[in-house]
Amino acid sequence: MSLARVADGSAALLAISFDFANTLVPVRGASFAAVVELTVDGAAGACGISDRPAFLSCWAEERDRQFREDVPLGRKVSLPQRVARVLARLRGMPPPGSGATWDDSAAERLSAPAERDLIVDLYTRSFVRAVPPPPAVGPMLHRLRGRGYRLGILSNWPLSVTIERYVEAAGWAPLLAAVVVSERVGAIKPSPLMFATAERELGVPGAAILHIGDDWTADVVGARMAGWRAAYLRGQPQDWPRQPVDPGLVVEADLTIDRLEDLEAALEAAEWGDPSG
């Protein structure tokens, strides 16, 4: 068995990073359905989409296919790729059969870049509109920032601009020193590249950072392997795509909480200190 690197427990805690979906922001199946419905409603006329149910069905199937094929292999999921595949199916290209993969170059030839860009932009706008910020998160971030912690988001998400616009709309952007998203990094947690990028943008050593997330492998294993502290948020929806757990890797979370609202009390109990002294 291999043992993840352990952060120096004597180091002062200087920064906290959060996973986005189902950690900072609950994202349930109904939320995704609403986002896709708003997206197709906005794109129907410009993209000639006459069969709304077919769009919704193809979107769900291609989303599941991406997560099934890409996440276990540590590959980032691409929203523009999903859009191209959906449009190709609506225009007569059959999806790949069992054991086969998409010919993405052929799929892209069945849509124009402007169409794909429009749908991607509408998806981002629809997500911001359909998924409200939890009311407790903003005040918590303000309190943590007021105590001197550098704060960031570290997320596996298929489109960076969606999270960037979301945090702007929520009023969180001035509180965050880093927003690191897999789509822009080109890797997904638990890749060391994700944590190294966040460490650089937060501007503090990994041993002084606590990462909080709901995916054991992506968030807890990834953080501990990077030499960070890790907090596990348990009890989140299990239908979300998750990294497979390596049974030969021994890790422990520094903190385990059932609700994000419990974080501040858990930090006080841990007695790690904070930047304000």
N, C-alpha and C positions, 0 to 999 in steps of 0.2 A: 504494500500500500504506500501511496505517496502522501506527504503532508504539506498542506498549503503553507506559504510563508505567513508568519504571525507579525502583525504590526506591533511596534514597541508600545506596550501599554502605559509606559511612564511618560510618553510624549504628550504634550498639551494638544487638545483637540482645537484645530484652527478652522476647519472647513467641513461642510456637510453637503453631500450630493444626493439627489433624489432621482429614482426612476420616475418616469412620467405616468404611463398608463397603469391604472389600478394601484398606484402608490400615491402620487400627488393628485391624480384625477381619476375617479372611477369611470371606466369605459366598459359598458355592458353591451350585450348583443342588440338590445333595443336602440341604444345610442348609435351604433354602427349602421343599423337599418335606416334610421332617420337621416344620417349623413348621406348615405348612398341615394336615398329617395330624393333629397334636396338636390343632389348633384345631377341626377338624370333629368329632373324637372327643369333645371337651368340649362342643360346641354341639349335637350331634345331637338329644339328647332334648328340651332346652329349646326348640329352634327347629323341631322336627319335620322334621329332615333325614333322610330314609330312604335316599336314594341317594347314598352316600358317593363312589363314582367320579364321579358327575355333578358333585358339589360341587367335587371336585379339578380336574376338567376345566374347569368354568366359571371357577374361580379363576385357573387358568393363562391361559386365553384373555383374561379381563378385565384381568389384570395386564399381559399383553403389549399389549393394546389401549391401556391408559393410557400406558404408556411410549412406544408408537408415536405416539400422538396428542399427548401433553402435553409430553414432554421436548424434542422439537425446537423447540417454540414457547416454551420457557422457562416452562411452567406447572408448578406443583407438582402432584404426584400425591397423591391423597386415598385413604387406606385406607377410611374410612367409605363413600365413594362406591363403591369396589370391592365392599364387602360388600353394599350395597343392590342393586347390579347382579346379583351372584351370586344372592342370594335371589329377586330378581324372575325371573330365568331359571328357577330351580328351581320357581317357582310359575306358570309358563306364559307369561311375557312373552318373546317372541323377541328375540334381540340385533339391533342395527341391521345392515342389509345394507351392502354395499360402498358407500363414499362417504357413508354416513349416520352420524349421531351418536346417542348415547343421549338419550332423554327422561328425565332423572334425576328429575324431579318425579313422573312416572308410576311409575318404578321404586320410589321410596321409599314409594309408597302400598301396595305389596305386602308390606311388612314393618313391624314396630313399632320405634320407637326403642330400646326395651329389648332387642330381639333384636340389633339392629345394635351397640349398646353392648357386649353380652355377647360377641359374636364379636370385636370390636376388642380388648376386654380379654383374651380368651383368646389372641388372636394375640400380644399383647405378652408375656404370661406364657410362651407356648410358645417365643417367640424366645429369651427369657432362658434357658429350660430347655435348648433344643436346640443353641444356638450357644455353646460354651464360650469364655471369654476366652483368647487366646493367652498361654501362660505367660511369655513374655519381655516383654510389654507393661507389666504392672504395675511390675516392677523398673525398666524404662527410664523410665517416667513419674516414679517416685520419684527417680531420679538427676537427671533434668532439673529437677524441681521443687527438689531440693536445691541445684542450682547457681543457683537464683534465677529461672529462667524462669517466666513466667505461661503456663499451658497451657490449651488449649481444644479443643473439637470443633466443626467447621463442616461440616455434612452435608446433602446432599439426601436426605431420607428422608420417607416418607409419614405418619409418626406420631412426634411429639416424645417422647411418654411412653415409647415403646419404648426409645429410646436413653437417656433419663433413668433408667429402671429398670435397664437393662443396666449402666450405669456405677456405679449404686449397688450392684448385686449383685456386680460385679467388684471393688469396693473402690476404684474410681478417683475417685469423686465428690469427696473432700476435696482431690484434687490438681488439680482443674479449676476455673479461674476463669470459664469460659464453656462452655455447651453450646448452640449455635445450630443450629437445625434448620429446614429449608425449610417444613415444614408449619406451623410457628408464625409464621415471618416472612412467608409468603405469596408467596415468590419462590424460585427455585432458582439455585445457582451456574451460570454466572458473573455473575449479577446483582450490580451494585454494592451493592444493598440488603443482601444477605447479608454482604458483607465489612464494610460500614459498621456493621451490627448487631454483628458479632463484635468489631470494633475498639472500639466503645463498651463492650461487656461486658468485654473484656480490659483496657481502661483504659490502653492505650498507643497511640502513633501508628502508622499502618500501616507506615511505613518501618522500624519496629523489630520487625515481626512476620514470621515465616516460616510459610508454609502448605504442608502436605505432602499430596499426593493422587495418585490413579492415573488420573484423567480429565484429559487434556491441556487441553481447553477449560474445563471447569468449575473445575478446580483451578489449573492453571498460568496460563492466560490470565486467569481471573477475578482471581487474586491480583495479577498484574502490572498489570492495568488499574486495580486499586485502589491501586497504589503500594506493594504488599507485596513481600517476597521470596517466591520459590516454589521448592519442591522437588518433583521428579517421581519417583514410584515406578512404575517400568516393570515389564513382565512380568506384569501382573495379567490376570485372565480378560477376554476381549474380548466375551463374550456379555452382559455387564452393559450396561444402557442408558447411552449416552454422548451428551454434547452434540456436535453436528456441529462439525467444525473449519472455521474461516474461513481459506481459503488466502491471503487478502489481509492477514491480521493477523500481524505479525512479532513473535514473542516468543521469549525464551530462558529456560529454567529456571536458577535460581542454583545448584541442586544436582540431580543425577540419581543415584538409588540403585536397586539391584535388590532389596534387602530392607529392611524397616523397621529391622532390627537394625543396618544400616550407618549409620543416621542420626547417632549420636553421633560416630563417627569422621569422618564428612563434616563435621560442625560444627567439630570440632577442626581439620581441614585448611583450612576456610574462614577461620579466624582472625578471626572477627567479634567475638570477645570474648563475655562473658556478664555477666549482672547482678551476679554475685558479684565481678567485677573481676579 
